[in-house]
């Protein structure tokens, strides 16, 4: 999905991918997960970050980031993308020991610091928790995550009365109407055919 970066330029910017991070943010969450510190990088206090922004090095564009509890703030002073993630220097972290102590910390941004999505575009966090309904308004389930395995966004829908979840392409063909105010997405389920033996 297209997103705007904080400077107002339009580019690819899906935020966040909460299921990939193992965290599901409700649609009304005040904090949005942008990344996780994977560990120390080198001996001079840099850290490796698994960023959930696209491109990954844009994680620093939001300014200081908070931990999950909002008790610590991290200012990313320098950022560079690598094949393994984002290497960043965090203000006040001067050596490998201090960097190693940050491993596993999730990095959040206040929701009000995100730019508004353009018409027809949505942040993943806005979709999670919405009711999935058919064209007649019959509830099919709930959006529990948004996945992307490289071929486009997929809505993960937990079906009513079941622990089973379905993955539906997040395209106009399968999700023709999104109504954030009403808290629902109209879903056209793919037709299945019985295979003849």
C-alpha positions in Angstrom: 0.0 0.0 0.0 1.2 3.5 -0.7 2.0 5.6 2.3 3.3 9.1 2.9 6.5 9.5 4.8 6.6 12.2 7.6 8.0 14.8 5.1 4.9 14.5 3.0 6.5 12.7 0.1 4.6 9.7 -1.3 6.3 6.4 -1.3 5.9 2.8 -0.1 5.3 3.0 3.6 3.4 0.1 5.1 3.0 0.5 8.9 3.2 -1.6 10.8 3.4 -5.4 10.2 2.3 -6.3 13.7 1.8 -10.1 13.1 5.4 -10.4 11.7 6.5 -8.8 15.0 4.4 -11.1 17.1 2.3 -8.2 18.3 -1.2 -7.3 17.2 -2.1 -3.6 17.7 -5.8 -2.8 18.0 -7.1 -0.2 15.6 -7.5 2.4 18.4 -3.9 1.9 19.7 -2.1 5.1 20.6 1.3 3.5 19.9 2.4 1.9 16.6 5.2 -0.7 16.5 7.9 0.4 14.0 10.7 -2.1 14.8 12.5 -4.3 17.3 16.1 -4.1 18.4 17.7 -7.5 17.4 21.0 -7.0 19.2 24.3 -5.3 19.2 26.3 -4.6 16.0 30.0 -4.2 16.3 31.9 -2.9 19.3 31.0 0.8 19.2 27.5 0.6 20.6 25.5 0.3 17.4 22.4 -1.9 17.3 20.7 -4.0 14.6 17.0 -3.2 14.2 14.4 -5.2 12.4 12.4 -2.3 11.1 8.7 -2.7 9.9 8.8 0.4 7.8 9.4 0.4 4.0 12.1 1.3 3.3 13.5 0.1 6.6 15.9 3.0 7.1 12.9 5.4 7.3 12.4 4.3 10.9 14.4 7.2 12.0 12.2 9.7 10.1 9.7 9.7 13.0 12.1 11.0 15.6 12.5 9.5 19.0 10.9 6.1 19.6 9.6 4.7 22.8 9.6 1.2 24.3 6.4 -0.7 24.8 5.7 0.8 28.2 6.6 4.3 27.2 9.2 4.5 30.0 12.3 4.8 27.8 12.9 6.9 24.7 15.4 6.1 22.0 16.8 8.7 19.6 18.3 7.2 16.5 21.3 9.3 15.6 22.5 7.5 12.5 20.9 4.8 10.5 22.0 2.7 7.5 20.3 -0.2 5.9 22.0 -3.6 5.4 20.9 -7.0 4.1 20.2 -8.1 7.7 18.3 -5.1 8.9 19.0 -1.5 10.0 22.2 -0.6 11.8 21.6 2.4 14.1 23.5 4.4 16.7 21.2 5.3 19.6 22.0 8.4 21.6 23.7 7.6 24.9 24.7 4.0 23.9 28.5 4.0 23.6 29.7 0.4 23.7 28.7 -3.1 22.9 27.7 -4.0 26.4 25.1 -1.2 26.5 23.9 -2.1 23.0 23.5 -5.8 24.0 21.3 -4.8 26.9 18.7 -3.4 24.5 18.2 -6.7 22.6 14.5 -7.4 22.2 13.1 -3.9 22.9 10.3 -3.0 20.6 10.3 0.5 19.2 7.0 2.4 19.0 5.9 5.8 17.8 2.8 7.8 19.0 0.0 7.4 16.5 -0.5 11.1 16.2 3.0 11.4 14.7 1.9 9.4 11.7 0.7 11.2 8.5 -2.9 10.7 7.5 -3.4 8.0 4.9 -4.5 9.1 1.5 -7.9 8.1 0.1 -8.1 4.4 -0.4 -5.0 3.7 1.6 -4.8 2.3 5.1 -2.3 1.6 7.8 -2.3 -2.0 8.8 -3.1 -1.1 12.4 -6.3 0.6 11.2 -7.5 -2.6 9.6 -6.9 -5.0 12.6 -10.0 -5.5 14.7 -12.4 -4.5 11.9 -15.4 -6.8 11.3 -15.3 -8.8 8.1 -18.8 -8.9 6.5 -20.2 -10.2 3.3 -22.0 -7.9 0.8 -25.3 -8.4 2.7 -23.7 -7.4 6.0 -23.5 -10.9 7.5 -20.5 -11.1 9.8 -17.8 -13.5 8.5 -15.3 -12.8 11.2 -12.7 -10.3 12.3 -9.5 -9.0 10.8 -6.8 -10.2 13.2 -3.6 -9.4 11.2 -2.3 -8.1 7.9 0.3 -10.3 6.3 2.6 -9.7 3.4 4.8 -12.5 2.1 6.0 -10.6 -0.9 3.1 -10.7 -3.3 0.9 -8.1 -1.7 -1.1 -7.5 1.5 -3.3 -10.3 2.8 -6.1 -9.8 5.4 -6.0 -12.6 8.0 -9.7 -13.2 9.0 -10.6 -15.2 12.0 -14.0 -16.8 11.0 -17.0 -16.5 13.3 -17.3 -19.6 15.6 -13.9 -20.9 14.6 -10.3 -20.6 15.6 -9.4 -21.0 11.9 -8.2 -18.0 10.0 -8.4 -17.4 6.3 -6.0 -15.2 4.2 -7.8 -13.0 1.7 -6.0 -10.7 -0.8 -6.4 -7.1 0.2 -7.4 -5.9 -3.2 -10.6 -4.3 -4.6 -11.7 -7.7 -6.0 -11.8 -9.3 -2.5 -12.2 -6.3 -0.2 -14.2 -3.7 -2.3 -15.3 -1.6 0.7 -13.5 -0.5 3.8 -15.4 1.6 6.3 -13.2 2.6 9.2 -15.9 4.6 10.9 -18.4 1.7 10.9 -15.6 -0.7 11.8 -16.0 -3.1 8.9 -14.7 -4.4 5.6 -16.9 -6.0 3.0 -15.2 -9.2 1.9 -16.0 -11.2 -1.2 -14.7 -14.7 -0.4 -13.0 -16.5 -3.3 -15.1 -19.2 -4.9 -13.9 -22.8 -4.4 -14.6 -25.7 -6.7 -14.7 -29.3 -5.8 -11.9 -31.2 -7.5 -13.2 -34.2 -9.5 -11.2 -37.4 -8.9 
